Amino acid sequence: MTFDYLIKTSEIENNATEEKNYIYLNTVLGKLMDYITDRMKNDSSVTMSDINDEIEEKIRDYLTAMTVNQVRYRTIEYYLGIYAHTNKLSFEKAFKTIIDDEKAGKVDLLNINSTEQKYTNNMNKNMETLVTAILSSLRKEKRDLERIDGIDAVIVEMARRSSKERSTFLKRVVNTLNLSNEEKRALIKQLEDGYKLYAKPEKETAEEYFKEYTQQAGKILKDECVSCIKYNTELLDDFGLLEHYVKSNNKQFKKIYINDINYDYGEVKEMFKESNLRKLNIEELIFMSTFWTNRVNKVIKDLAKALYIVNHKELVNKREEDGKIIYSVTKKDMKNVNMKINTLHKLYFELFDQLDEKGHGDKTSIDIMRYIKGIAKKHKEPYKEYFDILFPNSKNSLKDDLLITHIFENLRYNSYRIKDLNMQALLISLFTSQSKNIENFGYIKEDDLKKKEILLGVDVRGFNMPFALHMSKDTALDFVKEYNGNTHFPIYKDYTDFDIGQEGVLKAQIFVPLTKEADQAIKKAADKTTPRDRYKKAVLHLNYLRRNGKMPEHIMKEVSISGKGRKLAYEREYIDLTTLKPLRDKVK
């Protein structure tokens, strides 16, 4: 990529989103300045250098916590257990397939590296992958057990005893050995586990392990989601953005005259306490995890730009309004900052391409420092020439600017990967779940059909707003091809309900459970609607999100139900995700 091409694409993008950039960046800049002012007010010895270090440390801590996220993998294992329990997938069938493959010489269970066993989006294949890993583990366990001297005699004696007597017998035998207490406990457990391999058929033991493993996966998944929500919301709260989003959420309802909804900032923070999050079910936690990861993902670039601005004081305008200090940046300077940060971001894409070529593409935490010198050397001269015009008081050293922004770009890069894994978990949950609380979800049409991303909308009963978020079209295509064997993707109904003209589009600023007060306020507004109300559809659609809310008639269709005549019912419609065109025939 030449520098001239890079600059031209940055200019086009910058001009297209200039007004939106200005609004979003001003918000984040104001919150960041408040954060800096409070820190310096509370401690006069704190310098801007200290604050930069603090922010960098917060970001590193967040990234460290998030890059060990296992939401996607545990989601797959959790639903494998659900599928097996409801007979949608057969453990027995997977077991037979693997044993047949072993007999045919296609698989060697004693020489399988379980860490190299990877899940796909095909749940049948995933069932075989997990059962293969379990069988391999059991075979290796049995092999290791058989290496213990005198094991046959011990197994025979164990078989003669009841389960209670067996435990006493084992302790007596192991106590005769010259081992530490920890080693004795480990050996007793090994013998007890190993006895199952002899006392029961292999299939029965493997199925027990499968049930235990998928149940444990559900517990781990809940832990992962709770942790993910916690770290995302804490990072936003550190910079005052969580409170901002809570207030913005209340304004959304007032746009359609539901005036009695006032989520309190403290009330929302309380919702994110671990004890309260654990009251939610796994699917609800997956949705919250995805939403808040996406929320942070969007904020990162504005936080990077805001920090660049406050470190270049000549860009900041300061005034007092109603006793409060207001900080702002002119639209011209804002546009120039956007150009610089977006250009650096594109240069980092070139750097990340190098990482992918070197096999780092499947990692969520990458050290990018050693790749910076090559990019800086290649583009430093045209970079300085261009930005000397926009920022005559700056050095405009590409290497220095890359180093200054690297922590945010590393976070942004890894955040996209984390978001992508969360989106895959969300898709698995949406397509796999039979919950009545998530009937309406799918593709939302946008004007630009050539975008690399699609907009996904989801109605989750019991939550404050529908939420819509962009995801990679390739990720969605890969998923449905493997999951369904086709490119059929559901359509979200009815996103136009939330297009309220000059007031804009109602958007989920936060995604949390409905409070009792909010639930009743929406019900009250829905009960009062008349055919002539301007925002009737929006109110009725929100009313559907209540736990006991009814799906509005305009989302349903009149269908023929055998023996019951014709009635209104929700009927999912689909598009071909490759062409983004509606499918005429019904899809089962």
N, C-alpha and C positions, 0 to 999 in steps of 0.2 A: 504494500500500500504506500503510495507516494504521499508526502506531506501536503501537497496542494490538494489532492483528492480528499484527504482527511479533513482539511480545513473547510472545503466547500460543503461536504456533507454535514459538518458541525454547524455551519452558518444556516443551512436550509432548516435543520432541525430546530435550531435556536430561534429562528424567525417564526416558525410554525407554532411554537409553544411559549412565546415570549411572555404573554400576559399571565398564563398559568404559572410559569416559572417564578414570576415576580411575586405573585400572591403566596405561593407555597414557601418560597425562600424567605420572604419577609417574616412569615410566622415563625419559622425555625430560628431565624436570626434574632428576633425579639426574645425568644425563650432562652437562647444561648447567652445573650447579653444579660438577661436577668440572672442566669446561673452564675456568670462571671462577677456581676455586681454583688450578689449575695455572698459569694466566696470572699471577695476582697473586703466587704463590709464586716464580715465576721472575723476576719483575720488580716490585719493590715500588712503582715509580712509576706502574704501570698503574692507572687508575681505572675505575669501572663505565661511565663515559661513553666511555672509550677502547674498552672491550669491546663496547659497543653499536655503536660506529662500525665496529669490526672485523667484527662479525657482519653488519652491513648491507653492508659491502664484499664479504664472502664471497658473500652472496646476490645482490648485483648482478653479480658476476663470473660466478656460476653462470648467472644468467638471460641475461646477454649471450652466453655460450657456447652456451646451449641454444636461443635464439630464432632462430639461423641454421640450425637443424636441417632437413635435407632428406631425412630417411629415407623418408617416404611417396612423394615424387616419384621418388627414385632406385629405390625398390622396384618401382614401376610400370615404369620404363624397363628395369630389369634383367630382369624377367619377360617383358617384350615380346621381348627378345632370346632368352630361353629358349624362348618359345612359337614364335617364328619358326624357330628352329633345329630344333625337334621337329615342325614343320609343324602345330601346333595353331592358329596364326594365320598368315595369308598376307600377306607383304610385297607380293607381286605383286597380290593382290586389292585391298589398300589403295591401292596406286599407281594401279591402273586406275580405282578409284572417284574419286580426286582429279582425275585427268586428264579423266575424263568430266564431272565437276562443273565443271572449268575450261572445257571446250568448251561446256557448257550455260550458262555465264555465272554459275554459282553461287559461284565462288570466283576471286579475283584474287591469284595467288601473289606478284606483285610488290608488293602492298599489304597484306600480312599482318604484323601485329605479333606476333612469336613470343612475346614476354613475356605477351601476353594469351591465348595458347593454353593452356587449362586441362585437366588430366586429370580424368576421372570415375572411377567404379568399374567401368565397362564397358570391358573390355580390347579389344574390337573397335574401339570409338570411340577409345580411347587410341592404338591402332596408327595409325589415320587421322590423329590429331592430331600424332603424332610425325613421320610421313611427310610430312604437309603442311608442318611446320616445316622439315624437311630440304630439301624441294623449293623452298620459298620462299627459303631461304638460298642454294641453288645458283643459282636464277634471278637473284637479286640479285648474286651473285658474278660471274656471266657478264655481266650488264649493266654492272657496274663495270669488268670486264676489257675490254669492247668500247669503253669510253671512252678507252683508252690508244692514243695515236697509233701507227700502224704495227703494231698487234697482229696483223693478218691475215698479214703477211709473216713475223712471228716464229713464229706457229703453224705456217705452212707449212714453215719451216725446221726446227722441232722435230720435225715429222712425218717428215722425211727421215732423222732420226738415231736411233741406238739410245739406250736410256735413259742409258747411261754418257756417250755423246757429247753428249746433250741437256743434261746438267748443265754440262758444260764450255762448251758453246755459250752457255747462258744467262748464265753468269758473265762470259764475254767481252763479251756484248752490254751487260749491266747496268753493267759496269766503265767503259763509255764515257760513262755518264751522270754528271752532277754531283750525286751523292747521298752521304749519309753511309753508313758501313758498315752501320748498323742499317737504314736505308732500303733499301739494296741487298739485304740478306738478306730483308726483308719482301717486296720486289718479286719476287725469285726464287721465294719460296714461293707468292706469288700467281699467278705465271706457271705454276709446276709444277702447282698445284691447278687453275688455269684450263684447262690443257691437257687435263685429264681430261674437261672439259665438251665439248671439241671432238672428242677422240680416241675417246671411248666413248659409247654410247647413254646418254641421261639416266637411264633406269631402272637400268642397271648401276652408274653412278656413285652414284646415290641409295642403292642397296642396300649399296654399300661403306660409305658414310657411316653408314647405319643400323647396320651391324654394328660399326663403330668406336665409334659413340656409345653403343650399349647395353653394349658391353664396358667402356667407360670408366665408364658408369653403375654397373656392378658394383663397380669399384674405388672409386668415390666413395662408394657405399653402405656398403662395408666400412669406409671411413674414418669415415663419419658415425656408424655403429653403435659403433665402437670409441671415438670421442670421446664419444658419449652415455653409454656405460657408465662411462667414465673420470670424467666430471664428476659423475655421480650418486653413484658410490661414494666419490669424494673428499669430497663434501659431507657424506655420512653419516659418513665416517671422521673428519672434522674435529671432530665433536661426540661421538665415541666410540660411535656407534650401530652402525657396521659390526661391531665386536667383539661388541657385545651380540647382534646378529642371528646371528653365527656360533655363539655359545654356545647361543642358543635353538634353532638348527638341530640341534645335537647332542642336545638334550633331546627333540626331536620323535621321534628314532629310539629313544631309551631308553623312551619311553612304550609302545612295542610290543616291548620287550625285545631290540632290536638294539643291544647295548651296546658293540660294538667300533668304532662310528663316532665319531670325534672330529676333526672338521675343526679345524685350527689357524688362528688369526687371521692369523698371518704367512703361512701357506700360501695362504689365501684372497686376501690382498692381492697375493701373487705371481701369482695367476690373473688379476688385473686389469691386469697389466703389458701394455703394448701388444704386445710381442713374443709373449706367450702368447695374447692375444685374437685375434691375426691367424692363429693356427693353426686357429681354428674356422671353420666354413663360414658363408656369409652368412645362411642360415636360423637357425642357432644364435645368431648375433649379433643378429638381429632380435628373437628371443625374449628374449635377455638385456637388450637395450636397452629393450624394453617393460616387462619385470619391474622393472628398477631405476628407470626413470622413474616407474612406478606407486608404488614403495616411497617415493621422495622425496615424491611427491604426497601420500601419506598422512601423512608426518611433519611437513609444513609447518605445519599448523594447531596441532599440539601444541608445536612449537618457538615459535610466536608466543605461545601461552598461557604457556609456561614462561618466556619472556623477560619477559612482563608481570609474572609473579609475582616474579621475582628483582629487578625494578625497583621492587617494592612490598614492602620487607623485612618489613613487619608480617605478611605472609601466610605467611612461611617459618618452619617449626619446625626447630630444629637440635638434634641429639643425637649422642653418640659411641657407637659400637657396634663391639666388637672392634678398637678402636684406629683406627677409621675414622669420619669425620664423615658422618652421614646427614642429608639434608635432606628434609623432607616438608611437605605441606600438608594441612590437615584436609579431610574430605569436603565439609563445608559451604562452606569457602572455595573449594575446587576447583569445586564446583557454581556458585558465584557468578562465578568467573572464566570458566567455560564459558559462562555466560549472557551475560556482557559481550562476550567475543570472538565468540561466535556471532551476537549481535545486530549487532555491527559488521560481521561477514561478510555478514549479510543486507542491511545498508544498502549495502554495496559491490555487492551484486547489483543494487540499484536504480541505482547509479552505472554499472555495466557495461551495463545495459540501455540507458542513454543513449548509451554508446559504440557499441553495436551499431546503434542507430537512426541514428547519424551516419556509418555506413559503415565502422566500424573492426572489424567482426566477423571478417574473414578475416586480421587481423594477429595476430602472436604476441607483439608487444612494444608496449605501450600506455603512454603517460604519463598517469596518472590524477590527478595533483596538481590540475590546474585545475578538475576536476569536484567536488572535495571541498567547496568553499564552499557550493554550492547544496544538497547533501544535509544539511550541518551546519545551515544556516539553517532548513531545513524541519522538522527533528526535534529541535533542541537542547533545547527546554524539557521535553517529556515524557521525553526521554532522561535529563536531569539529575534530574528528579523521581523516576524509577524507580530509578536506580543510586545516588542519595544514600542510600537505605535500605540497599542491599547494601554499599556502600563509603563509609561516613560520613567517612572520613579522606582521601578523594580529591576532586579538583576536579570530576570527572565532566563535563568539557567535551567535548562531542561532537566539535568541530573538532580539539581536541588529541588525543583518542583515535584519531580517524581518521588523523591525521598520524603518530602513533606506530606504528600498525599498517599503514600504507599499503604499506611495503616487502614485508611478508609477503603482504598481499592482492594486490599486483601480481604477486608470485611465484606465489601460489596460482591466480590467474586465468590467467596465462600458462602455468603448469604443467599446468592442465587442458587447454589447447589443445594443448600439446606432447604430453601423454599421448594425446589424441584422435588426433593425426596418427600417433603410434606404434601405436595400436590399429588404425588403418586399414591401416598397413603390415603389421601382424601378420595381419589378416584376409586381405589379398591373398596373403601368403605361405602361410597355412594352406589357403586355397581353391585356390591355384594349384599348389602343390608336389605332386609325386607321391612324395615321400620316404617310405620305410617307417618312418622315425624319428618321424613325426608323424601316425600313423594315427588316434589317438584324441583328438578334441578336440570342443568344442561347448558347448552350453547346459547349465547346472546349475540344477535347479529350486530355488527358494527359497519360503518361506512367503508372502511378500508379492508377489503377482503384479501389483500395480498400480504397482510401483516404476518409476522412469524409467530405471533401470539393470538390466542383466542380468548374471549371473555366468557368465563364460566359463572353462572348464577346459581345460588342455592337458597331454598327456603328451609329453615330449620325450625320446627315447631318449638315454642317455648323460649325463643330468643327475640331480642329487641328489634332486629331488622333483618331483611334478606341481605346476603352479602354477595358481591360480585368481585371477582379478581381475575387478573390475566394469568395465563399459563402458556407454556411453550406448546405450540400446535404439534410439533414433532413428538413431544412427550405424550400428549393425548392420543395421537395416532398410533404410536407404538403400543400404548396401553390397550386400546380397543381392538387392534389387530390380533394381539396375543390373547386378550381376554374373551372377545366375542368371535374372533376369526373373520371379522369384517371391519368396515370403517363406519359403522352406524353409531351416531352419537345423539343422545337425547337433546331436545330443545327445551329451554327454560320458558315457562309461561308465567306471567305475561309482563316482561320487563318494561313495556311502554306504560304500565300503570304508574311508574315512578318518575316519568317524564312530566314535569309540572310547568312547562312553558318557561316564562321569564324567570321563574324561581329556580330553574335548573332541574337537576335530577336528584332525587332523594338517595343519599348514599350512606352506607353503614360506616359511621365514624368510630364506633366501638362495636364489639360483638360480645354480648354478655346475656345471661338469662334475664327474661322479663321479670321485673319486680311486681309484686301484687298491685301496687298503685298504678304502674304502667299498664298492666294487664286490664285493669278495670277502666282506665282512661280510654284505652283503645276500644273496649267493648261498648262503652258509653257513646263514643263518637260513631261507631258502626251502627248502633241501634238508632241513632238520630239521622242517618243519611237519607236523603231523598234522591229520586232520579235526576233532579236538577242540580245537585251539588257538584261543584267543579272538580273536587278531588275525591269523588265517591270511590272510584276504582282503587286509588292508593290506600284509602282508609280500609276498604273491605279486604284488600290483599294483606295489609298489616294485621287485620283482625283474624285472618287465617293462621297467622303465626302463633296466636294464643293456644295454650294447651287444649282448650275446648272450643277453639275457633272453627268456624265452618269455611270450607273452600268456597270462594265466590263463584257465582254462576258463570261469569265471563271467562273463567279459566277452564271450566268443564265443557263437555259436549253432550248432545243428546244422542244416546246410544241405545241399541236394541239389546235387551237382556232376556235370554230364553225363559219363557213362561211368565215373565213379569212385565211384558210390554216394553215401552220406551221410557227412559228416565235420564237425568243428568248424571254424568260420571266423569272422573278424570281419566283421560286417555293420553298416554305419552306419545309424542310425535318425535320424529328423528330427522337428522340431516345426514348426508354423506360428508364425513369430515374432510375428505380429500377435496371435494368441489365446493363444500359449504352450501349445497343446494338441498332443499327439502326432499325427502323420500315420499313418493306417492303411495306406495303400498304400505300396509301396516306391518310393523316389526314386532315380533313376539320376543 
